[in-house]
Amino acid sequence: MSAAPTAPPPNMFDTIPGYEGTLAGGGGGYLPPPMPTVPMPVPEQAPTPQGWHIPSISEQKARESLQKYVSSKCCYSSAPVKDGVITSMETFNTYRYRLESFTESRTSEWSQEPFTGQVVDAGNQPAPSPWQIPTNPPNFFNDQTQNIKVPYTSSVKNCHKCFGIGRGTCITCSGAGNKVCWSCHGSGSRQAHDRCISCRGRGRTKCNSCNGHGTRDCETCRGKRQLLVFINLTVKWSTEKDDFVAEQSSGLKVQNLENVSGKQLFQNAQYMIYPIMGFPDASVAQASERLVREHQTKYAQNSRILQQRQTIELIPITKVNYKWKGKSHFYYVYGNEFQVNADDYPATCCCSVM
């Protein structure tokens, strides 16, 4: 008995208003949300540049950060940390703008389960439309998925896999109820013509998959012969996030900043946000305008935006220049977590595990 489809073919069902096009096995796609009726967002004034300075880290902190980084590497010598001489430290603080849209999307599909006497309510009254069905949403910006059996869509059908019989041919033994003995390979005897103990000389043994019956319970209806067929509504809450990091000339790759935090300068959250206006770094204001527009285009068509949040952080980046054995090297210390990037580290070796 091979794996069954998730539900009988769609042409077996009556059309449910509001769910036209819903197919079996994940078909139907996204259900467009109703038009929002909330007020439009108002412009957000950029924060004033007060207290934005991040103190430079000390040489001791720079050395401690490098020591922690080297200790996490099995093939890095600590000699440059102990004997290296810091010659200069350069600060390259940069801004990161982040836009988050917390969305709710709804998709539908025909689903089924073995019928064991559940409530059958199809036709009792019209099914509620997809966006009228109440849910238990999580707190904003907490991703979650909820599956709901749509009321007044449940009906009973004969199982399409076994045609209402409840059983099917066992694929392990092809319906024979027995199979070739694994010990004697069907000969009935082993070495020196001794009778095979496993099959008692018959050459075949009872099929354990079907207990010798040749048939097994249908995997789709689990032997119940009938299925409860209904529309399953999947409600998904997800946080869609985009970042923009202002240009900085340190040489540190932007990807390194993805998992660190900075000093929060500004945060605003509401149903629909307005792009930042008048920020001292024009590239941040431009990124805000672009990302707000992109989120509306990408997510408002097939989902409902429940809340948006925009944040501006000042991320500290320090380039530490030092000398070891007469040669110049450098590394970066960045983020509130004092993460280190030291691609230029001069004392590494290749090691292998024997």
C-alpha positions in Angstrom: 0.0 0.0 0.0 1.8 3.1 -1.2 1.5 6.5 0.4 -1.9 8.1 -0.1 -2.6 11.6 -1.3 -3.7 14.0 1.4 -7.3 14.1 0.2 -9.5 12.7 -2.5 -9.5 14.5 -5.9 -11.0 17.9 -5.7 -13.8 17.1 -8.3 -15.4 14.9 -5.6 -16.3 18.0 -3.6 -19.1 20.5 -3.8 -17.8 24.1 -4.2 -17.7 26.0 -0.9 -18.3 29.7 -1.4 -15.2 31.7 -0.5 -12.9 28.7 -1.0 -13.2 28.2 -4.8 -10.0 26.8 -6.2 -9.0 25.0 -3.0 -7.3 21.8 -4.0 -6.0 18.7 -2.3 -2.5 18.5 -1.0 -1.7 22.1 -0.3 -3.5 23.6 -3.3 -5.6 26.8 -3.3 -2.8 29.2 -2.5 -3.0 32.4 -0.4 -6.4 33.8 0.3 -6.3 37.6 -0.2 -7.2 39.6 2.9 -9.9 42.2 3.0 -9.0 45.9 2.5 -7.7 47.5 5.7 -9.9 50.2 7.3 -7.3 51.7 9.7 -6.0 55.3 9.5 -3.0 55.9 7.3 0.3 56.4 9.0 1.7 59.8 9.9 5.2 61.1 9.1 7.9 60.2 11.6 10.4 62.9 12.5 14.0 61.7 12.7 15.6 61.5 16.2 17.8 64.4 17.2 21.6 63.6 17.4 22.0 63.8 21.2 24.0 61.2 23.1 24.8 59.3 20.0 28.5 58.9 20.7 29.8 55.5 21.5 33.1 55.7 23.5 36.1 54.0 21.9 37.1 50.7 23.4 40.3 50.6 25.4 43.4 48.7 24.3 42.8 46.3 27.1 39.3 45.5 25.9 40.6 45.1 22.3 43.2 42.6 23.5 40.7 40.7 25.7 38.3 40.4 22.7 41.1 39.0 20.5 42.1 36.6 23.2 38.6 35.3 23.5 38.4 34.9 19.8 41.7 33.0 19.5 40.7 30.7 22.4 37.7 29.6 20.4 39.9 28.5 17.5 41.7 25.1 17.9 44.5 26.0 15.5 45.3 29.6 16.6 48.4 30.4 18.6 47.9 33.0 21.3 51.5 34.4 20.7 50.3 37.5 18.7 47.8 38.3 21.5 50.6 38.2 24.2 53.5 39.7 22.2 51.8 41.9 19.6 52.0 45.6 20.0 48.9 47.7 19.2 50.0 50.7 17.1 46.6 52.4 16.5 42.9 52.0 16.8 40.4 53.4 14.3 36.7 53.9 14.9 34.2 53.3 12.0 30.8 53.4 13.7 27.9 52.9 11.3 24.1 53.1 11.2 21.8 50.1 10.7 18.1 50.7 9.8 15.8 47.7 10.3 12.2 47.4 9.1 10.0 44.5 10.4 6.5 43.7 9.2 4.5 41.3 11.3 2.1 39.6 8.8 -0.8 37.2 8.9 -1.5 35.0 5.9 -4.2 32.3 5.3 -4.2 29.4 3.0 -6.7 26.6 2.5 -6.6 23.0 1.4 -8.9 20.0 1.4 -7.9 17.5 4.1 -9.2 14.3 5.6 -9.0 12.0 8.5 -10.5 8.5 9.2 -14.2 8.8 10.0 -14.9 7.6 13.5 -18.2 9.4 14.2 -17.0 13.0 14.1 -19.5 15.8 13.6 -20.6 16.1 9.9 -21.8 19.7 9.3 -21.5 20.4 5.6 -24.7 22.1 4.3 -26.0 22.9 7.8 -25.3 26.6 7.1 -22.9 28.6 4.9 -19.2 28.2 5.8 -17.6 31.4 7.2 -15.3 33.1 4.8 -11.5 32.6 5.4 -10.9 35.9 7.1 -14.0 35.7 9.2 -12.8 32.7 11.2 -11.5 33.8 14.6 -8.0 32.8 15.7 -5.7 33.1 18.7 -2.9 35.4 17.4 0.4 35.5 19.2 2.0 38.7 20.5 3.4 40.9 17.7 6.7 39.7 16.1 6.3 36.2 17.5 6.0 33.7 14.6 3.4 31.0 14.9 1.2 28.7 12.8 -2.3 27.6 13.5 -4.4 25.0 11.7 -8.2 25.3 11.8 -10.9 22.9 10.5 -13.3 25.3 8.7 -16.8 24.9 10.2 -19.6 23.6 7.9 -17.3 22.0 5.4 -17.1 18.5 6.9 -18.7 15.6 5.0 -18.2 11.8 4.8 -16.9 10.1 1.7 -15.9 6.5 1.0 -12.1 6.1 1.1 -10.7 6.8 -2.3 -7.6 4.7 -1.7 -9.3 1.3 -0.8 -12.6 2.1 -2.5 -14.4 1.7 0.9 -13.1 -1.8 1.5 -10.9 -0.8 4.5 -8.1 -3.1 3.5 -5.6 -3.5 0.7 -2.9 -5.9 -0.6 0.2 -6.1 1.5 3.1 -4.8 -0.6 5.7 -6.7 1.5 4.4 -10.1 0.4 2.3 -9.0 -2.6 -0.7 -10.5 -1.0 0.7 -14.0 -0.5 0.8 -13.8 3.2 4.3 -15.3 3.2 7.7 -14.6 1.7 10.9 -16.4 0.9 12.8 -17.5 4.0 15.6 -15.1 4.7 17.7 -17.9 6.2 17.7 -20.6 3.5 16.6 -18.4 0.6 13.7 -20.6 -0.2 15.6 -24.0 -0.4 14.2 -25.4 2.8 17.6 -26.6 3.9 20.9 -25.1 5.0 24.4 -26.5 4.9 24.8 -30.3 4.9 21.2 -30.6 3.8 19.9 -29.9 7.3 16.3 -28.7 7.4 16.0 -25.0 7.8 14.9 -24.1 11.3 13.5 -20.7 10.4 10.9 -22.0 7.9 10.8 -25.7 9.1 11.8 -26.8 5.6 9.0 -25.0 3.8 11.2 -22.4 2.2 8.8 -19.6 3.1 7.9 -17.8 6.3 4.8 -15.9 7.4 4.8 -12.2 6.5 5.1 -10.1 9.6 3.8 -7.0 8.0 0.3 -8.4 7.5 0.5 -11.3 10.0 0.0 -13.8 7.2 -3.3 -12.4 6.0 -2.0 -11.0 2.7 -3.9 -7.7 3.3 -3.4 -4.8 5.7 -5.6 -2.0 7.0 -5.7 0.9 4.5 -3.2 3.5 5.5 -5.5 6.3 4.5 -8.7 5.4 6.4 -6.9 3.1 8.8 -9.5 0.4 8.1 -12.5 2.6 8.8 -13.6 2.5 5.1 -14.8 6.1 5.2 -13.1 9.5 5.5 -14.2 12.8 7.1 -13.3 15.3 4.4 -13.1 19.0 5.3 -11.3 22.3 4.4 -8.2 23.0 6.6 -7.3 26.6 7.0 -3.6 27.3 7.8 -3.0 30.7 9.5 0.6 31.8 9.6 2.0 34.7 11.5 5.5 35.7 10.5 8.0 38.5 10.8 9.4 39.8 7.5 12.6 41.7 8.1 15.0 43.8 6.0 18.1 45.6 7.1 20.2 48.4 5.6 23.7 49.3 6.8 25.0 52.7 6.0 28.3 52.9 4.1 31.4 52.6 6.2 35.0 52.5 5.1 36.5 50.1 7.6 36.8 47.2 5.2 34.7 44.9 7.5 32.0 43.1 5.4 28.4 44.0 6.1 27.6 40.3 6.6 29.6 40.3 9.9 27.2 42.8 11.4 24.1 40.6 11.0 24.3 38.9 14.4 25.4 41.8 16.6 23.6 44.6 18.2 24.3 48.3 18.5 23.2 51.3 20.5 19.5 51.9 19.8 18.9 55.4 18.6 15.3 55.2 17.6 12.4 52.7 17.5 8.8 53.2 16.3 6.0 50.6 16.1 2.5 51.0 14.8 0.0 49.4 12.4 1.6 51.1 9.4 4.7 53.1 9.7 5.8 56.2 7.7 9.4 56.4 6.4 12.0 58.2 8.5 12.3 61.9 7.5 15.3 64.2 8.0 17.8 61.7 9.4 21.4 63.1 9.4 22.6 60.3 7.2 20.6 60.7 4.0 21.2 57.1 2.9 19.3 55.8 6.0 16.2 58.0 5.2 16.3 56.8 1.6 16.5 53.2 2.7 13.6 53.7 5.0 11.4 55.1 2.2 12.5 52.3 -0.2 11.9 49.4 2.3 8.5 50.7 3.5 7.4 50.8 -0.1 8.7 47.4 -0.8 7.1 45.8 2.2 3.7 47.2 1.1 4.2 45.8 -2.4 5.5 42.4 -1.3 3.3 41.6 1.7 0.0 43.5 1.6 -1.3 41.6 -1.4 -1.4 38.1 0.0 -1.3 38.8 3.7 -2.5 41.2 6.3 0.1 43.5 7.9 -0.7 43.6 11.6 2.2 45.7 12.9 5.3 47.3 11.6 8.4 48.3 13.5 11.4 50.4 12.4 14.7 50.7 14.3 17.9 52.6 13.9 21.1 51.4 15.7 24.6 52.8 15.9 26.9 49.9 15.6 30.4 50.3 16.9 33.3 49.1 14.7 36.9 49.4 15.8 39.9 48.5 13.5 42.8 47.5 15.7 46.2 47.7 14.0 49.2 45.9 15.6 52.7 44.6 14.9 54.0 41.1 15.6 57.4 39.9 14.6 58.1 43.1 12.7 55.0 42.8 10.5 51.8 44.8 10.6 48.4 43.2 11.0 44.9 44.2 12.0 41.6 42.9 13.3 38.1 44.2 14.0 36.1 44.5 17.2 32.4 45.3 16.5 29.0 45.3 18.0 27.9 45.5 21.7 29.0 41.9 21.9 32.6 42.8 21.0 32.7 40.2 18.3 36.1 39.8 16.5 37.0 39.4 12.8 40.6 38.4 12.3 41.0 37.1 8.8 44.5 38.6 8.9 45.6 36.6 12.0 49.2 35.6 11.5 49.6 32.5 13.7 47.4 29.7 12.4 48.1 26.2 11.4 46.3 23.3 9.8 45.4 20.5 12.2 43.7 17.2 11.6 42.0 14.7 13.7 43.6 11.2 13.5 
